């Protein structure tokens, strides 16, 4: 007989596990680009294209009185065709018969319902990474599948790989519209203002832009509001409050930047320049984009769609597929932070 007698908790047999009816997933990273851009569901081919045009440079030449017209100009001289390809996206899932009909899992009223919702969101993230990525057009050859060119290779100063899909030289952005300064060294007047000025010089517009910014770049915009250079040319932090302190709230965030040549709304993202091998995005990358007038669109042959597959005896199965590409009307109306 145990010393002292009685039942101790540590010796109890048949204790039930305390498992709460909760399934927690704290990963709530959004997809701002695919959420904001226009969706065009009229794609009838794997390849799609559109036309870009621009005005001739002005001339101050004069016409001599009495001369006849000998040379004629073409209004289509600068017209070029831009191409992109679809990207074929797919996710799938399967739940066994017993897992769906017999098992009672905490926080999961339906395994197949949860699987569909989770894989649908994962597919949308795949689309965001592709649209914000650095991959060039890839054509299906039976070994690799179709890929669309991402923003990282639309806003470039040099030629890309596939001849037909290459951006015509007159529509590649000038070097001034790609800022390669290390994020920590970005300075408002020589980097941000210069980028907006370069856009104005290229388009003549004082636009309302959205900056799709990685977390490090987004943070740098706020840091600029509270740093100054002292006599020794080193950064000295100062605090600038943007809310009445009677409210006992300290606001240290820059969401809107107004420059001499446009306004920037900063939209944070986790997916710019996503590296599919390392599964890491470029936190310093930023795309300065004009979303007005459908200048950026998702052209889709099929938006994400869940298709149930026949149950062959092992349990319910499904696939989620989409094929869509990025239509970037005219790259000249964009800029990029690429440290």
C-alpha positions in Angstrom: 0.0 0.0 0.0 1.4 3.5 -0.9 2.7 5.5 2.0 0.0 7.9 3.3 -2.8 6.3 1.3 -5.3 8.1 -0.9 -5.1 9.0 -4.7 -2.7 11.5 -6.0 -3.2 13.4 -9.2 0.1 12.2 -10.6 -1.1 8.6 -10.3 -4.5 9.0 -11.9 -5.3 6.7 -14.7 -7.6 7.7 -17.6 -7.0 11.5 -17.3 -8.5 13.3 -20.3 -6.3 15.7 -22.3 -7.4 19.3 -22.2 -7.5 20.2 -25.9 -9.3 23.5 -26.6 -11.5 23.8 -29.6 -9.1 26.2 -31.3 -6.9 26.1 -34.4 -4.6 29.1 -34.4 -2.8 30.5 -37.5 -1.2 33.9 -37.0 0.1 34.2 -40.6 -2.1 37.0 -41.9 0.1 38.4 -44.6 -2.0 40.1 -47.3 -1.9 40.3 -51.0 -2.2 44.1 -51.8 -1.4 44.1 -55.5 -3.8 41.3 -56.6 -6.4 42.9 -54.3 -6.1 46.3 -55.8 -5.6 45.8 -59.5 -8.4 45.5 -62.0 -9.4 42.0 -63.0 -10.1 41.5 -66.7 -11.7 38.1 -67.5 -11.5 38.1 -71.3 -8.3 36.2 -71.9 -8.5 33.8 -74.9 -4.9 32.7 -75.4 -1.8 32.0 -73.4 -0.1 35.0 -75.0 -1.6 38.4 -74.8 -0.4 41.9 -75.9 -1.4 45.5 -76.1 -0.1 48.7 -77.7 1.9 51.6 -76.1 2.4 55.0 -77.7 4.1 58.3 -76.9 4.4 61.8 -78.3 7.3 62.9 -80.4 9.8 65.2 -78.7 8.9 68.9 -79.3 10.8 70.9 -82.0 11.5 74.6 -82.3 12.3 74.3 -86.0 10.6 76.9 -88.2 8.9 76.5 -91.6 10.0 78.7 -94.4 7.2 80.6 -96.0 6.2 79.4 -99.4 7.8 75.9 -99.2 5.7 72.9 -100.2 5.2 69.9 -97.9 7.7 67.2 -99.0 8.3 65.1 -96.0 5.4 63.6 -94.0 5.3 62.2 -90.5 3.8 59.1 -89.2 1.6 59.4 -86.1 2.3 55.7 -85.4 6.1 56.1 -85.4 6.4 55.4 -81.6 3.7 52.8 -81.4 5.0 49.5 -80.0 3.4 46.2 -79.1 4.1 44.8 -75.6 3.6 41.2 -74.7 3.2 39.0 -71.7 2.2 35.4 -71.0 -0.2 33.8 -68.6 0.9 32.1 -65.4 -0.6 28.7 -64.7 -1.4 28.4 -60.9 -2.6 25.3 -59.2 -3.1 24.0 -55.6 -4.8 20.8 -54.6 -6.0 18.9 -51.6 -7.3 15.5 -50.4 -8.8 14.3 -47.2 -9.3 10.7 -46.4 -12.8 9.3 -45.8 -12.2 8.6 -42.1 -10.5 12.0 -41.6 -13.5 13.7 -43.0 -16.4 11.7 -41.6 -15.1 10.1 -38.3 -12.3 12.2 -36.8 -13.2 15.0 -34.4 -10.4 17.6 -34.5 -10.2 20.6 -32.3 -11.2 23.8 -34.1 -12.0 22.0 -37.4 -15.7 21.5 -38.1 -14.8 20.2 -41.6 -11.4 19.0 -42.8 -12.3 19.3 -46.5 -13.8 22.8 -45.9 -10.7 23.9 -44.1 -8.5 22.5 -46.8 -10.3 24.3 -49.6 -10.2 27.7 -47.8 -6.5 27.4 -46.9 -5.4 26.2 -50.3 -7.4 29.0 -52.0 -5.6 31.6 -49.9 -2.3 30.0 -50.6 -3.0 30.1 -54.3 -3.7 33.9 -54.1 -0.4 34.3 -52.4 1.3 32.4 -55.2 -0.3 34.9 -57.6 0.9 37.9 -55.6 4.5 36.6 -55.5 4.5 36.0 -59.3 3.1 39.5 -60.1 5.5 41.2 -57.7 8.5 38.9 -58.6 11.6 39.0 -60.8 10.7 36.1 -63.1 10.7 36.7 -66.9 8.2 35.2 -69.3 8.4 31.4 -69.5 6.6 29.4 -72.1 5.3 25.9 -71.6 7.6 23.4 -73.4 6.2 20.2 -71.8 8.8 20.3 -69.0 8.2 23.8 -67.5 5.0 25.7 -67.4 3.8 29.1 -68.4 5.0 32.1 -66.3 4.1 35.7 -66.5 6.7 38.5 -66.3 6.6 40.1 -62.8 6.8 43.8 -61.9 10.5 43.4 -61.1 11.3 42.8 -64.8 8.8 45.3 -66.1 10.5 48.2 -64.4 14.0 47.7 -65.9 16.5 49.7 -67.9 17.9 46.9 -70.0 16.7 44.1 -72.3 15.2 40.9 -71.0 15.6 37.4 -72.4 12.9 36.3 -74.9 13.1 38.5 -78.0 9.4 38.7 -78.8 8.5 39.5 -75.2 11.3 42.0 -74.6 10.3 45.5 -73.7 10.9 47.9 -76.6 13.9 50.1 -75.8 11.8 53.4 -75.9 9.5 52.0 -73.1 12.2 50.8 -70.8 12.4 53.1 -67.8 15.3 55.6 -67.6 18.0 54.9 -65.1 16.7 57.8 -62.9 13.5 55.8 -62.3 15.3 52.9 -60.7 16.8 53.7 -57.3 19.5 51.3 -56.1 20.6 53.1 -53.0 20.8 50.9 -49.9 17.5 51.3 -48.0 19.2 52.4 -44.8 20.9 55.2 -46.8 17.8 56.6 -48.5 17.6 60.4 -48.2 14.3 62.2 -48.9 15.5 65.0 -51.1 18.1 63.1 -53.2 16.2 59.8 -53.4 12.4 60.2 -53.0 12.0 63.6 -54.5 14.4 62.7 -57.3 12.4 59.6 -58.2 9.1 61.6 -58.3 10.9 64.2 -60.4 12.1 61.5 -62.8 8.5 60.3 -63.2 7.3 63.8 -63.9 10.1 64.4 -66.4 9.0 61.1 -68.2 5.2 61.6 -68.1 4.5 65.3 -67.3 2.1 64.2 -64.6 2.0 65.0 -60.9 0.5 61.6 -60.1 -1.1 59.9 -57.1 1.1 56.9 -56.7 1.1 53.8 -54.5 4.4 52.5 -53.2 4.1 48.7 -52.8 6.9 48.6 -50.2 8.7 45.8 -48.4 8.8 46.2 -44.6 12.4 47.6 -44.4 11.6 50.3 -47.1 8.2 51.1 -45.5 10.0 51.6 -42.1 12.6 53.9 -43.8 9.9 56.3 -44.9 8.9 56.8 -41.2 12.5 57.1 -40.1 13.0 60.0 -42.5 10.5 62.1 -40.5 12.6 61.9 -37.4 16.3 62.1 -38.5 18.5 65.0 -39.3 22.1 65.4 -40.2 24.2 67.3 -37.7 27.5 69.2 -38.3 29.5 66.0 -38.2 27.2 64.6 -41.0 25.9 61.8 -38.7 22.2 61.0 -38.1 20.7 62.5 -35.0 17.3 61.2 -34.1 14.5 63.7 -33.3 10.9 63.1 -32.6 8.2 64.8 -34.5 4.7 64.1 -33.2 1.8 64.0 -35.6 -1.0 63.8 -33.0 -2.0 66.1 -30.1 -0.3 64.8 -27.0 -3.3 65.6 -25.0 -4.7 62.4 -26.5 -1.8 60.5 -24.9 -1.1 58.8 -28.3 2.3 58.9 -30.0 2.0 58.5 -33.8 5.2 57.6 -35.5 4.1 56.5 -38.9 4.2 57.9 -42.4 1.4 56.6 -44.6 1.2 59.4 -47.2 4.2 61.3 -48.6 3.6 64.5 -50.6 6.4 65.6 -52.8 6.9 68.4 -55.3 5.9 66.1 -58.2 3.3 63.8 -56.7 1.8 62.0 -53.7 2.8 58.6 -52.5 0.5 56.3 -50.5 2.7 53.6 -48.8 1.3 50.1 -48.9 3.3 47.5 -47.1 3.8 44.0 -48.5 5.6 40.8 -47.7 6.1 39.6 -51.3 8.2 41.9 -53.4 11.0 40.2 -55.2 10.1 36.9 -53.7 12.9 34.3 -54.3 11.3 30.9 -55.0 14.4 29.0 -54.0 15.1 30.6 -50.7 11.4 31.5 -50.0 12.5 35.0 -48.9 11.2 38.3 -50.3 13.2 41.5 -50.7 12.2 43.7 -47.8 13.9 46.7 -49.3 12.2 46.4 -52.7 9.4 48.9 -53.6 7.3 49.5 -56.7 6.0 53.0 -57.3 2.9 52.5 -59.4 0.0 54.4 -60.8 -3.2 52.4 -60.5 -5.4 54.9 -62.3 -7.2 54.1 -65.6 -6.6 50.4 -65.4 -2.9 50.9 -66.1 -2.1 47.7 -64.2 -4.5 44.8 -64.6 -4.7 41.1 -64.0 -5.8 39.5 -67.3 -7.4 36.2 -66.5 -8.6 33.2 -68.5 -9.8 31.8 -65.2 -9.8 33.4 -61.8 -9.1 31.0 -58.9 -11.7 28.3 -59.1 -12.3 25.2 -56.9 -13.0 22.0 -58.9 -14.1 18.9 -56.9 -12.4 15.7 -58.3 -14.0 12.3 -58.3 -13.7 10.4 -55.1 -11.9 7.2 -56.1 -12.5 5.6 -52.7 -9.8 7.3 -50.7 -11.8 10.4 -49.8 -12.8 13.8 -51.2 -10.3 15.6 -53.5 -10.2 18.9 -55.2 -8.0 21.2 -57.3 -7.8 25.0 -57.4 -6.6 26.5 -60.6 -6.1 29.9 -62.2 -4.4 31.1 -65.3 -3.7 34.8 -65.4 -1.1 37.3 -66.4 0.0 40.8 -65.6 -0.9 43.6 -68.1 1.4 46.6 -67.4 0.2 49.2 -69.9 3.2 51.5 -70.1 6.3 50.9 -67.9 7.4 54.6 -68.2 4.7 55.6 -65.6 6.4 53.6 -62.9 9.6 53.5 -60.7 11.4 51.0 -58.5 13.4 50.9 -55.3 15.9 48.0 -55.8 18.7 48.3 -53.3 
